[in-house]
Amino acid sequence: MKKEIFRMINVITNSPDTANLDDMNLHIHQGEIVGLIPINGIGVEIFLEMFRSAIPVKFGKIYINNKLLNNRHPNKQQLNKVYILNQQRKLVDSLSVLENIYVLNSLPFHGFIRREPLLRQYKWLTENLELHLSPDTLCERLNEFNRCVVELLKAITQGSQLIVLYGMGDILGSAQIERFKDLLTMLSRKNYSFLYICSHYEESLSFCDRIVYMKDGKDIQSFDRREIDTLRYLKFSQSLLSAEPLVTPAYADTALHIRHLCTQKCQEFSFDINQGECLVLYDETKELQKEFMECLQYNHGNLKDLYEIIDISSHRNYEDDIGIQIAVIGENPLASMLFYDMNYIDNFCFRMESKIRRINVSRAVKESIQREYYDVIGDDIYAPALEGLSSSSLYNLIYYRVALINPKAVFIIQPFYNTDIYLKKHILELIHMLQGKKIAVIILSADLLDSITVANRRLILEEGSVRPE
């Protein structure tokens, strides 16, 4: 019988600042990989916060290695037995792999640090893991996959009983995530335990021993590996998928021409996209995304050169074309594209000044926009502040703001970044809304599973060139 590493029994939290857990149960054994899928995201943040600060719970108990975690006097050493690997960077770029793993950890040490014993430990730690990672490489030179590997090794070195992984699909591309899951499987055979939190079940199917679904801060369904292919599991999983049909554009007019685009990571390529079409540029390394958007967003010094790459219309007002005829929705737009010190309608009309060629949008225009969009947005359009609004409402603001400008095309970077199942469905509906308004949608994605649900066409980057699919 395997040793139990973690158990959460009927946990209810009572924090006024975040969505709480409500009768949450979970157990993890030694050497087990458990997938946790939060359907609507409620309770995830406070779930992770419990490991960082051992916050007290209103009801229930939490055990790590058969020791109570949420007692009145929590032991900091107990907290160190759980490591959280997520988008937050915990490595020092100016130090080497070896120094990050063995020097910058939470274990106490005394005296001088000798390099030779650490190198022997590193060799033993990476044995049979099929890693080609030099211990002397500076972390600033590592790609995302190797950075995650270094964090895993660091967690193991400091004696973590459980490693929690959150949002790995948003950090790594599809090929990298498959390599990473293989690594987790190899480590689980060495009796290391993992809790893998992700937003869709396809990501956890191939390697998790159990999959637990969570909704409103409560576990609602649990399936072990033997049940994953059963009818009961398939029916439950299918009920979570969007029933919205794929939008097929009925317009033959071309909205956008990309000509002779060349970056450091990709050879020169060209493509066209029609009105209302959704094209996914799939890049498993995420390198093209960064360079492409830098070309689009930061080439202000020579807009004429950029216009030779992006052909939108017949006239030659370059600033209007790039600023108005093409819109961009960045990765994690709730953090990067909203002004939380402004009210909803001011955020909504943020780009209207360039569209109507006025310095300020008049109050009458804003009131007219509020009346026009009230049927689709509701009372939120009159909100005096963005604080307290749901994520769905904030995404409405971002996507309907693009619809208000009515560009020829919109580039969306990782549209499902850090979203739950319900929010993903809502974003799909918003993308379909843009297509229905004859706006061409170009999605830059590193997740092939997400792109399948929305793409009319895909262009896949392979070894510096693009092949159509």
C-alpha positions in Angstrom: 0.0 0.0 0.0 1.4 3.4 -1.0 2.1 6.1 1.5 -0.3 9.0 1.6 1.4 12.3 1.0 -1.4 14.8 1.1 -5.1 14.8 2.3 -7.7 17.5 2.4 -10.9 16.7 4.2 -14.1 18.7 3.9 -12.1 22.0 3.8 -14.1 25.3 3.9 -12.3 28.6 3.8 -13.5 32.0 4.8 -11.4 34.7 3.2 -13.1 38.0 2.3 -10.6 38.8 -0.5 -10.9 35.8 -2.8 -13.2 33.0 -3.9 -13.3 30.3 -1.2 -13.2 26.5 -1.0 -16.5 24.9 -0.1 -16.3 21.3 1.2 -13.2 20.4 -0.8 -11.7 16.9 -0.6 -8.5 15.6 -2.2 -5.9 12.9 -1.4 -2.6 12.1 -3.1 -0.3 9.1 -2.6 3.4 8.8 -3.0 4.5 8.5 -6.6 1.1 9.5 -7.9 0.2 12.2 -10.5 -3.2 13.7 -9.9 -4.9 16.1 -12.3 -7.1 18.8 -10.9 -9.4 20.5 -13.4 -11.2 23.6 -12.0 -14.3 24.0 -14.2 -14.9 27.6 -13.3 -11.7 28.6 -11.5 -13.4 29.3 -8.2 -11.2 28.4 -5.2 -8.0 27.8 -7.1 -6.1 30.9 -5.8 -6.9 30.3 -2.2 -6.1 26.6 -2.7 -2.6 27.6 -3.8 -2.4 30.3 -1.0 -2.8 27.6 1.6 0.6 26.2 0.7 2.3 29.5 0.7 1.1 30.9 4.0 -0.8 28.1 5.9 -3.9 30.2 6.2 -6.4 28.9 8.7 -9.5 27.2 7.4 -13.1 27.7 8.7 -13.8 23.9 8.7 -11.9 20.7 7.7 -8.4 19.5 8.0 -5.3 19.4 5.7 -2.6 16.8 6.2 0.9 16.7 4.6 2.8 13.4 5.3 0.2 12.6 8.0 1.0 15.8 9.8 -1.7 18.5 10.3 -0.9 21.6 8.3 -3.7 24.0 9.3 -3.1 24.0 13.1 -2.9 27.1 15.3 0.9 27.3 15.1 1.9 26.2 11.5 5.4 24.9 11.1 7.3 26.7 8.3 9.2 23.4 7.7 5.9 21.8 6.8 5.2 24.5 4.2 8.6 23.7 2.5 7.3 20.2 1.8 5.0 21.6 -0.9 6.5 23.4 -4.0 4.4 25.4 -6.4 5.6 25.7 -10.0 3.6 28.3 -12.0 4.1 31.4 -14.1 5.9 33.2 -11.3 9.6 33.0 -11.8 11.7 31.7 -8.9 15.1 31.4 -10.5 17.9 34.0 -10.5 18.9 34.6 -14.1 22.4 35.7 -13.4 23.2 32.4 -11.5 23.9 29.0 -13.0 21.7 26.0 -12.9 23.8 24.4 -10.2 23.6 27.5 -8.0 19.9 27.9 -8.4 19.2 24.3 -7.4 21.6 23.8 -4.5 22.4 27.3 -3.1 19.1 29.2 -3.5 16.8 26.8 -1.7 15.0 26.8 1.6 17.3 24.3 3.3 19.6 25.6 6.1 23.4 25.3 5.5 26.5 26.2 7.4 30.0 27.0 6.3 31.4 27.0 2.8 29.7 25.5 -0.2 31.9 23.0 -2.0 31.3 22.6 -5.8 32.5 19.0 -6.2 29.9 17.4 -3.9 27.2 19.4 -5.5 28.2 18.2 -9.0 28.1 14.6 -7.8 24.6 15.2 -6.4 23.5 16.9 -9.6 24.7 13.9 -11.7 22.9 11.5 -9.4 19.7 13.6 -9.4 19.6 13.8 -13.2 20.5 10.1 -13.8 18.1 8.3 -16.2 16.1 11.5 -16.7 17.3 12.0 -20.3 18.3 15.6 -19.6 21.0 17.4 -21.5 21.4 20.4 -19.2 24.8 21.6 -18.2 25.0 22.6 -14.5 27.1 25.7 -15.4 24.6 27.2 -17.8 23.3 30.6 -16.7 19.5 30.5 -16.2 19.0 33.6 -18.4 20.0 31.4 -21.4 17.5 28.7 -20.7 14.3 28.2 -22.6 11.0 27.8 -20.8 11.2 24.0 -20.8 14.6 23.9 -19.1 13.6 26.6 -16.6 10.7 24.4 -15.5 13.1 21.4 -15.3 15.5 23.4 -13.0 12.6 24.3 -10.8 11.5 20.7 -10.5 15.1 19.7 -9.6 15.2 22.5 -7.0 11.9 21.3 -5.5 13.2 17.8 -5.2 16.5 18.9 -3.7 14.8 20.9 -0.9 12.8 17.8 0.0 9.4 18.7 -1.3 6.9 15.9 -0.6 4.4 17.3 -3.1 5.0 19.5 -6.2 2.0 21.5 -7.5 2.1 22.5 -11.1 -0.3 25.2 -12.3 -0.8 26.6 -15.8 2.0 24.6 -17.5 0.1 24.6 -20.8 0.3 28.4 -20.8 4.1 28.3 -20.2 5.1 25.5 -22.5 4.3 24.8 -26.1 2.6 21.5 -27.2 5.9 19.6 -27.9 7.5 20.9 -24.8 4.5 20.0 -22.6 4.7 16.4 -23.9 8.4 16.2 -23.0 7.6 17.7 -19.6 4.8 15.2 -18.9 7.2 12.4 -19.8 9.7 13.8 -17.2 6.9 13.9 -14.6 6.1 10.3 -15.3 9.8 9.3 -14.8 10.0 11.2 -11.6 6.7 9.7 -10.3 8.4 6.3 -10.7 11.0 7.5 -8.2 8.1 8.1 -5.7 7.8 11.9 -6.2 4.2 13.1 -6.1 2.5 15.8 -8.3 -0.7 17.7 -8.4 -1.2 18.9 -12.0 -3.8 21.8 -12.3 -4.9 22.6 -15.8 -8.0 24.0 -17.5 -9.0 21.2 -19.9 -9.0 17.5 -19.5 -7.2 16.7 -22.8 -4.0 18.0 -21.3 -4.1 15.5 -18.3 -5.5 12.4 -20.0 -2.2 10.7 -21.1 -0.2 10.7 -17.9 -2.3 11.4 -14.8 -3.2 8.5 -12.4 -6.4 10.2 -11.4 -8.4 13.2 -12.6 -10.5 15.3 -10.1 -12.9 17.9 -11.3 -13.5 21.0 -9.1 -16.4 23.4 -9.4 -17.3 26.3 -7.1 -14.5 25.3 -4.8 -15.7 21.8 -4.3 -14.7 18.4 -5.8 -17.6 17.1 -7.9 -16.2 14.1 -9.9 -13.1 11.9 -9.6 -11.9 9.3 -12.1 -8.9 7.0 -11.9 -6.9 5.9 -14.9 -9.1 2.8 -15.5 -12.2 5.0 -15.9 -10.8 7.5 -18.4 -12.0 5.6 -21.4 -15.3 4.5 -20.0 -18.6 5.9 -21.1 -19.3 7.6 -17.8 -16.1 9.7 -18.1 -16.7 10.5 -21.8 -20.2 11.7 -21.1 -19.1 13.9 -18.2 -16.2 15.4 -20.3 -18.3 16.0 -23.4 -20.9 17.9 -21.3 -18.1 20.5 -20.5 -17.3 21.2 -24.1 -18.7 24.1 -26.0 -21.7 23.2 -28.2 -21.2 26.3 -30.4 -20.6 25.2 -34.0 -17.4 26.4 -35.8 -18.1 29.6 -37.7 -17.4 29.1 -41.5 -17.0 32.5 -43.2 -19.3 33.1 -46.1 -17.2 36.0 -47.4 -14.7 35.6 -50.2 -13.1 39.0 -49.9 -9.6 39.1 -48.6 -9.2 41.2 -45.4 -5.4 41.0 -44.9 -2.3 40.2 -46.9 1.0 39.3 -45.0 3.9 39.6 -47.4 7.6 38.6 -47.0 7.5 38.4 -43.2 10.9 37.4 -41.9 12.1 37.0 -38.3 15.1 35.6 -36.5 13.3 32.3 -35.7 11.3 31.9 -39.0 12.2 32.1 -42.6 10.3 34.5 -44.9 6.7 33.5 -45.4 3.4 35.0 -46.6 -0.3 34.4 -46.1 -3.8 35.8 -46.8 -6.9 35.7 -44.7 -10.5 36.4 -45.7 -13.1 38.4 -43.9 -14.6 36.5 -40.9 -12.0 33.8 -41.1 -10.1 32.5 -38.1 -6.5 31.5 -38.8 -4.3 30.0 -36.2 -0.5 30.5 -36.3 0.7 27.6 -34.3 4.1 27.9 -32.7 5.0 25.3 -30.1 8.1 27.2 -29.0 6.3 30.6 -28.6 9.3 32.3 -30.2 7.5 33.4 -33.4 4.7 34.9 -31.3 7.1 37.3 -29.5 8.9 38.4 -32.7 5.8 38.7 -34.8 4.1 41.0 -32.3 7.2 43.0 -31.8 7.2 43.6 -35.6 3.5 44.6 -35.4 3.5 46.7 -32.2 6.9 48.2 -32.0 7.9 49.1 -35.6 6.8 52.7 -35.1 10.0 54.1 -36.5 9.3 53.0 -40.1 5.6 52.4 -40.6 6.1 52.4 -44.4 8.3 49.3 -44.2 5.7 47.6 -42.0 3.0 48.5 -44.6 5.0 46.6 -47.2 4.6 43.5 -45.0 0.9 44.1 -44.1 -1.3 45.1 -46.9 -4.8 46.1 -45.7 -6.4 48.5 -48.0 -5.8 50.8 -51.0 -5.1 54.1 -49.1 -1.7 54.9 -47.6 -2.4 56.3 -44.2 0.0 54.0 -42.4 -0.7 55.1 -38.8 -4.5 54.7 -39.2 -4.0 51.3 -40.8 -1.8 49.8 -38.1 -3.6 51.5 -35.2 -7.2 51.1 -36.4 -7.4 48.6 -39.2 -5.5 46.1 -37.2 -6.3 45.4 -33.5 -4.2 43.4 -31.0 -5.5 41.5 -28.0 -2.4 40.5 -26.0 -1.7 37.5 -23.7 -3.4 37.9 -20.3 -5.4 41.0 -21.4 -7.1 41.4 -18.1 -3.7 42.5 -16.7 -2.3 44.4 -19.7 -5.3 46.0 -21.6 -7.5 47.5 -18.9 -7.3 50.7 -16.8 -8.7 49.8 -13.4 -8.7 53.5 -12.3 -11.2 54.3 -15.1 -14.9 53.4 -15.3 -16.3 50.8 -17.8 -17.5 53.1 -20.5 -14.2 55.1 -20.6 -12.3 51.8 -21.0 -14.8 50.7 -23.6 -14.2 53.9 -25.7 -10.4 53.9 -25.2 -9.6 53.6 -28.9 -12.5 55.6 -30.3 -10.6 58.9 -30.4 -8.5 57.6 -33.4 -11.5 56.0 -35.0 -13.7 59.2 -35.0 -10.6 61.5 -35.3 -11.4 63.5 -32.2 -9.3 64.4 -29.2 -12.0 63.3 -26.8 -15.1 61.2 -27.1 -18.1 63.3 -26.1 -20.5 62.4 -23.4 -23.3 62.1 -26.0 -21.3 59.5 -28.0 -20.6 57.5 -24.9 -24.3 57.5 -23.9 -25.2 56.4 -27.4 -22.7 53.5 -27.1 -24.1 52.5 -23.8 -27.6 52.3 -25.2 -26.4 50.3 -28.2 -24.4 47.7 -26.3 -26.7 47.4 -23.3 -28.5 44.4 -24.7 -25.3 42.3 -25.0 -23.3 43.6 -22.0 -26.0 44.5 -19.6 -25.8 46.7 -16.5 -22.0 46.3 -16.4 -21.6 48.9 -19.1 -22.7 51.6 -16.6 -20.3 50.3 -13.9 -18.4 53.2 -12.2 -15.3 50.9 -11.7 -13.9 47.7 -13.0 -13.1 46.3 -9.5 -15.6 43.6 -8.6 -16.7 42.7 -12.1 -16.4 39.1 -13.3 -13.8 37.9 -15.7 -16.5 37.3 -18.3 -17.6 40.9 -18.1 -14.0 42.1 -18.4 -13.5 39.9 -21.5 -16.7 41.4 -22.9 -15.2 44.8 -22.5 -12.0 43.8 -24.4 -13.6 42.0 -27.3 -16.6 44.3 -27.8 -14.2 47.2 -27.7 -12.5 45.6 -30.7 -15.9 45.2 -32.4 -16.7 48.8 -31.7 -13.6 49.9 -33.7 -14.4 47.4 -36.4 -10.9 46.7 -37.7 -10.1 44.6 -40.8 -8.3 42.1 -38.6 -7.5 41.3 -35.0 -4.4 39.4 -33.7 -5.1 37.5 -30.5 -2.1 36.1 -28.5 -2.9 32.9 -26.5 -6.6 33.8 -26.1 -7.2 31.0 -23.5 -4.3 31.9 -21.3 -5.0 31.1 -17.6 -8.7 30.4 -18.2 -11.1 27.8 -16.8 -13.5 25.7 -18.9 -16.5 28.1 -18.6 -14.4 31.2 -19.4 -12.9 29.4 -22.4 -16.4 28.8 -23.8 -17.2 32.4 -23.3 -14.0 33.5 -25.2 -14.9 31.2 -28.0 -18.3 32.9 -28.3 -16.6 36.3 -28.4 -14.3 35.2 -31.2 -17.3 33.9 -33.1 -18.9 37.3 -32.5 -15.9 39.0 -34.2 -16.1 36.6 -37.1 -19.8 37.4 -37.5 -18.9 41.0 -38.0 -16.5 40.1 -40.9 -13.4 40.7 -38.8 -10.5 38.4 -39.7 -9.1 36.7 -36.6 -5.5 35.6 -36.4 -4.6 33.7 -33.3 -1.0 33.1 -32.2 -1.1 29.9 -30.2 1.2 27.4 -28.6 -1.6 25.0 -27.8 -2.7 22.8 -30.6 -5.7 21.4 -28.6 -7.2 24.9 -28.2 -6.6 25.9 -31.8 -8.6 22.9 -33.1 -11.8 24.2 -31.6 -11.7 27.6 -33.3 -9.6 27.5 -36.4 -10.8 27.5 -40.0 -7.2 27.1 -41.0 -3.9 26.6 -39.3 -0.3 27.5 -40.3 2.2 25.4 -38.3 5.7 26.5 -37.7 8.3 23.8 -38.0 12.1 24.4 -37.8 11.9 28.0 -39.0 9.4 27.5 -41.8 5.6 27.4 -42.1 3.6 24.6 -43.6 -0.1 24.9 -44.2 -2.7 22.5 -42.7 
